[in-house]
């Protein structure tokens, strides 16, 4: 009798009939990989449930769909800059010179079975993937899920977002149609603006002067192998860390830093996740089937001397386009060199904008000095400054997106493109501040509402007339679990420098960074940023007497 079978018997099985094929395969694998032990330790792991935890799954499934559809496209796409004359099924382009890359994209769209559908699913999946990542990241941001011990996983995720955007850029540059060539031209302009090395970098990338014949064949391995390979590794690491740290959960009764309330991984979570994968696949296939995206045949092949109006990058790069479009065309000339600030400043701001978000968890950890682990999520309203900063970042992103589509906005809304540009220039500075202040106020209002609810109960909708004629609404006390949810959050005093002179009256040295930290801590956690939650005494005083109507 082999080890696996005896393991089965010691597990208390009383069944005597011979093992089925599935069991035999499982035993075989267990004998070599130790699967039973692994499964026993992990398969019943509890996962908390909340709709917002599905956002990460949307990223995962759209990434898988991207890989599956990408493999199919790779079978037919030819990344070649060789010039050919088109004689394929799309008659309007008959006799037009183009690269083999563009020709093979037309072939995929018109001659390969299912080719157009797969191309469209691939493109829609890319849009959903990046959207999913951004929304998932904002969920993690607003709930503080990035706090210890998840800072590394935040960085893994952030890198995925950055690489996802770059992978998208390399992908839509491949077909070599007029739109994609315009995108590469844009990237070339940005590279050329880099002081001193810009021209060299451009020549190096394009194998000579733009556009050359090499760029498609160079972007191809980057798009289909290098970036997806790195991303796949990062996704696996990301998920292993989610498993290892265990998922965070929203505050509620029975949940604390040590106890997770939810459903077991197998079968409940797996069944849900499996179903959800097919749902995401179904929706993407439906979109790919009915909604045209990137109809490259309508744009024609790339020619450096042409550009269409309405040329847009995919939405996630719209903000970098917006930065460039609204920036004044500043230029410095000295010693025979030109510094193209009108392009270089926005080009540098683009990664900085993303970097600000990536580094935020470390800034917050430094300000709080909190070294504890956090497995219970914050309710965004209880962290008004953080929530406000997130809203400000999103507002800036949205404003720049408008800037990136200024021609589309102008033609669709019959507005002057110059007014839109000025609107975006002003909003670039104003919108984030307004978004921050409004969001912070809303959060404070919601905190006040929570406090009132705890102390005075829920409005029941029942109106009562008192003996002296006054009408009052009856308030019902909250249930214990609601009281817990509304009051479980911590309200720690902010970091302070302490007395500036010690007990002997000697001045204590205070470093500038301590001052900055204390100042930021006051802004984030001081009295201006929270409504004190009710104390037990306040609650008892109000609820013991006849204070409830
Ligand atoms: C390929 C892209 C990504 C995939 C496939 C992915 C997948 C997932 C999944 C399935 C989860 C668990 C469910 C959930 O909390 O939604 C998760 C959690 C997490 N993700 Fe991502 N994610 C991606 C990108 C990102 C990005 C862009 C960030 C942030 C910069 C991020 C940060 C996190 C963090 C910190 C957690 C732990 C959250 C918690 O335990 O509450 N992820 N991710």
Boltz pocket constraint, residues with backbone or C-beta under 6 A from the ligand:
constraints:
  - pocket:
      binder: B
      contacts: [[A, 52], [A, 53], [A, 54], [A, 55], [A, 56], [A, 57], [A, 59], [A, 60], [A, 61], [A, 63], [A, 133], [A, 134], [A, 136], [A, 137], [A, 140], [A, 145], [A, 146], [A, 150], [A, 153], [A, 154], [A, 155], [A, 156], [A, 157], [A, 158], [A, 159], [A, 160], [A, 161], [A, 231], [A, 235], [A, 238], [A, 242], [A, 246], [A, 247], [A, 248], [A, 249]]
      max_distance: 6.0
